[in-house]
Amino acid sequence: MIVGSALLNIPSPQCTQYSKMVPVICDQVTKSKSAMCRRRCAEYVELIWKLWELSLITKNLSTLEASIKSGVNDADSDTRTISRQSFWLYHEHFPKNAEK
């Protein structure tokens, strides 16, 4: 939970495009026990897909894919909804990968 509360202090993806924060956020989507933390991190992932340049996204593509898969299967309905929206944004950029 300490890491989850520390995520609240991470700058918004709207303000910064720091690619080293992506694995930390995605790790929380897949491994956090807190539903609120998973939901907030899924929102960060969605914002990354909406706002960041494709060159920065491709650096962490496998991590982002794993977080979407985990989020779509999450117990929290809000996290699943947000992850589905992230999936469609992923599908816009990488349609062949999304079909797999």
N, C-alpha and C positions, 0 to 999 in steps of 0.2 A: 504494500500500500504506500510505502514511502516513495517509491518510484512513481506511482500513480499521482500522488499529490504534487510531486515535482514537475509533472507534465503540465500542470496548470500554469507554471511559470515559463513555459516555452513560448517564444514569440509566435504569433499567428502566421500560418503559411502565406497569408496575404501580404505580410510585411517583409518577410525574408524568404529566400530560397536557398536554405542551407541543407545540402543533401545528406549530411551526416546525422541529422535528426530523424530521418526517415526510418532507419532500422529500429531506433528506440521506440518510435510511435507504433510501428507495425508489430513489434514484439509485444507491446501492451494489448493490442487487439487480439493477439493469439493466446497470450498467457495470463493476462490479468484475471484475478478472481472477482474484481469489482465490476458490476454491470455498468455503472456510470463511467468508469474509466475506459472500458471497452467502447462504449458509445461515443465518448468524446474523442477518443483516438480514431475511431472510424470516421468521425466528422472531419478530423484533420486529414485523413487519407483522401476523403472526397474533395476537400479544398485543394489538396496537392494536385489531384487530377484536373481540377477546373482551372487552376491559376498558374501552375508551373510550366516552364518550357519543357518540351519533349526530351531535349538532350539531358536535362537533369533527372527526369523520370526514368529514362532508360538505364541510368547508373544503378538504380535500385529496383529494377523491374521485377525480379524474382521475389523480392521481399514484399513488394506491393501486391503481387499476385497472391502470395500466401495469406496476406492479411485480408484480402477480399474473400478468398475461399473460407477462411476461418469466420469472418464476419457474417457471411451468408448462412452459415450453419450455427450461429450463436443462439443462445437461449433467450436473449432479450429481443423482443420484436422490433424495437427502434433501431438497434444495431443491425439487424437483418435488413431493414428497409434502407438504411444509409449505405450499407454494403452493396445492396442491389443497384443503387444509384451509382456507386463507384464502379460497379461492374460495367454498366452501360457507358460510362465515360471511358473506361478501359477499352471497351469494344469499339468505340469511335476511333481510337488511336491504333489499336492492334487487333483488327477483326479476325485475322487468321489465328492468332494466339488465343483469342477469346472463344473460338469455336471448339478448341480442344477440351 
